[in-house]
Amino acid sequence: MTHLIRMSRLELENLRDYVDIEKGQAWIAFSHNKKSYKWKMNINYDWLDTEIFF
């Protein structure tokens, strides 16, 4: 998660993540400018979901 902060150069707070490969569930959550965000991620073995960058 610290890499996400460095890459975005945004002031992100309350960073949280969850990954359960066997259940096929993953998400990241954070706050920015007092607004909360939660993004569900796609599980594809050990590949990063590139949707996070767009």
LUMVO-568909 format. One line per 8 residues: their letters; for each residue x, y, z of C-alpha. Coordinates in nm, 3 decimals. Example, Ala and Ser with C-alpha at 12.3 -4.5 7.8 and 13.67 -1.06 7.14 Angstrom:
! residues 2
AS> 1.230:-0.450:0.780 ~ 1.367:-0.106:0.714
//
This chain:
! residues 54
MTHLIRMS> 0.000:0.000:0.000 ~ 0.287:0.238:0.059 ~ 0.380:0.196:-0.309 ~ 0.031:0.319:-0.404 ~ 0.084:0.635:-0.201 ~ 0.422:0.702:-0.361 ~ 0.294:0.633:-0.713 ~ -0.015:0.848:-0.680
RLELENLR> 0.151:1.139:-0.500 ~ -0.189:1.204:-0.343 ~ -0.255:1.249:0.025 ~ -0.428:0.918:0.087 ~ -0.545:0.820:0.434 ~ -0.694:0.512:0.600 ~ -0.540:0.274:0.349 ~ -0.673:-0.080:0.376
DYVDIEKG> -0.650:-0.384:0.157 ~ -0.790:-0.733:0.148 ~ -0.689:-1.034:-0.060 ~ -0.827:-1.387:-0.050 ~ -0.706:-1.572:-0.359 ~ -0.907:-1.886:-0.284 ~ -1.234:-1.692:-0.255 ~ -1.146:-1.475:-0.554
QAWIAFSH> -1.184:-1.155:-0.352 ~ -0.959:-0.852:-0.332 ~ -1.006:-0.482:-0.273 ~ -0.827:-0.167:-0.169 ~ -0.985:0.118:0.023 ~ -0.867:0.465:0.122 ~ -0.979:0.820:0.193 ~ -0.884:1.130:-0.004
NKKSYKWK> -1.012:1.481:0.066 ~ -1.246:1.338:0.331 ~ -1.414:1.108:0.077 ~ -1.391:0.728:0.106 ~ -1.315:0.498:-0.186 ~ -1.320:0.120:-0.218 ~ -1.211:-0.054:-0.536 ~ -1.276:-0.420:-0.599
MNINYDWL> -0.984:-0.583:-0.777 ~ -0.976:-0.872:-1.018 ~ -0.794:-1.187:-0.910 ~ -0.576:-1.345:-1.178 ~ -0.330:-1.565:-0.992 ~ -0.049:-1.332:-0.885 ~ -0.099:-1.057:-1.145 ~ -0.175:-0.698:-1.049
DTEIFF> -0.511:-0.566:-1.167 ~ -0.406:-0.278:-1.393 ~ -0.747:-0.107:-1.355 ~ -0.601:0.063:-1.049 ~ -0.390:0.283:-1.278 ~ -0.675:0.410:-1.501
//
